[in-house]
Amino acid sequence: MSSSLRRGALAATALLFSIASLSACAAGNDAQTLGVRPDNAETSVGDIKIQNATVITQPQRGVQGQAAVSATLFNDGTKEQTLDSVTLPGTKSTVKLSPATGAGPITLAPGGSVVLGGKGNPSGVIENSGEAGELGDVQRIVFRFSETGDVTLDAFVVPAADYYRDYGPSSLPQPPASSPAASPTGSAPAEGAHGNEAEDGESGEHSGEPTPSDSASASQNAGH
């Protein structure tokens, strides 16, 4: 093989290798492959990995209520860790952490994971949604772990609607109850009612029963 052909073959092989490498990297970092939503924050520090971090607030602007911090926490180490606190720097927000059941810290077993937020999971609740940031903002969150320490990332503030509804605050505004249909102010007299009254009046006269005026007169005479 001539030197020119040899150089051409080597160049083609290098090009194919580069394309294959790029394709593999793209597949490995694809959001669907990683099982995370592409808009949500993720990071890793030491043995701790955090995915799908969000601040979930009320579904409409201007509505006051609770907000929540949601995330999936992974412990890739060999030692148990606890989530000691979650804070939002630059705000007055206090994030109240609660385990799924009972009391005590939120624990990450070695090689395990915990979903923060959602039914049956530990929760991180912010009592005043007005302090959690505006919808569409990017909010910094600091997760503090017993062994790893602080893990910081920036996450979106999203409404408790659609996908996020089940992971947001448990206290959401209820839609106004529909008012009952107005009942008619009066009802039309039944057909033939006046005729029956007339017939009753006539039958009373013919039967000899006293009319209301006759009864009143009789009572008055008896009293005197």
PyMOL commands that set and color helices and strands:
alter all, ss='L'
color gray80, all
select helices_A, chain A and resi 3-29+31-34+129-131+162-167+193-207+212-223
alter helices_A, ss='H'
color red, helices_A
select strands_A, chain A and resi 41-45+48-57+67-75+81-87+95-98+106-108+113-116+123-126+138-145+149-159
alter strands_A, ss='S'
color yellow, strands_A
deselect
rebuild
show_as cartoon
